[in-house]
Amino acid sequence: MGKIMLAAQPELVPDRPRALTRHTVTAGAALAAELRTVARTGVATEVDELRSGRSSVAVAVRDAAGGVVACLAALGPTGRLPVTDPDLTALLRAGADRIGGLTGARAPGQRGRRT
């Protein structure tokens, strides 16, 4: 979930990120590349990075201006949560779009402000 917010505000990325597990991405170039991908796709995944045995997939919730204001995530046991499942990502995106709609955000492909 933090990757979504950091991708939206890269100036907040610490110079020396702290590793929480041996899988936490902390190397500058690797983290920067991952955050660029997250910024481009609006989807972030992690497997055992915050806590061993736990994985998550998160999507950005955007406001009417397209800015990231929150994220929606699914968390579960590693090996049981399919972080690369397109159906799960689509479900999260649909939920994020609905939440974004409460802020007056546009649905993907829509023009103008939602009423």
N, C-alpha and C positions, 0 to 999 in steps of 0.2 A: 504494500500500500504506500509505503514511503517513496518507492520509485516513481509512482504516479506524480506525487507532489514535487519531488526533486526534479523530475523531467520538466515540469511546468515552471519551476523556479530554480534553474541550475546555479544561480548565485548562492543558493543555500547549501550546496554540496560542501561538506567539510573538507578541508585540505587533507586531513588524515582520517578517513572513516574508520570506525572501530569495528573489528570483526566480532560477531556474536557467536559464530560457530566456525568450523573450518571451511564451510561452504560459502560464507559471506563474501560477496564481491567487494573488494576494497582497493584493488589495483587501479590507479588513476585512469589509464587508457581503457581498461576493460569496463570499468564503471561508466566512464564517459560514453563509450560505444553503446552500452546497454541503455543508458538514459536517452540517447538519441533515438534508439529504436522505440523505446516507450513513448517518447514525445511524438514520433511519427505515427505509431499504431494506436496509441491510447490504451494499450494493454501491457500489464506488467505481471511477471510470474516470479516465483521464488520457490526453491526446493531446498529445505533444510538450511536456509540462510539465516533466519531469525531464531529458530529453535530446531534442534535435531528432531526428526520425526514429524515435522509439520511443513506443509506446502500451502501456497495460495496463488490465486490468480485475481487480478484487480483491473478494473476499467475506470476511466476518468468520467466524472460527472461534470458537465460544463454549464456555465451560466449563459445568459442571452448573448453576451459578447463573445462567447466561445472560450472563455477562460476556465481553467480547471478550478473548481471550488470544493471538490470532494472526490471520493472514490467509492466504488462499490466492490466488495471482494467476497470470494468464497475461500474458506480455509478448511483444511482437513488433514488427515493423516497422510504422510508421504506414501505413495504407492496406491492409495485409495482415491485421492483427489486427482482427477485427470487435468492437470494444468494446461495441457495443449489441446483439450477437447473443444472443437469449434462450436458445438452445441451449448456448452457451458458458457463460453465467451459470448455467444449470441444472446443467451438468457441474461447475463450480466449487463450487456450493452442495452438491451431492451429496458431493464430496470433503471439503469443510469439515465437513459433518455427520458423515462417517465419522471424521475426525480428532477432532472434538469428542466423538464417542462414546468415544474412547480416554481422555478425561478424565472420563467418566461423564455427559456432557451428554445431554440429552433431544433426540430428533429432533423437528423441528417438528410440532406437533399431538399429541405424546405427553405424557401426564401422569406425574408421578413421576420418580424417578431411573432411569436406564437400568441394567440389570444385566448 
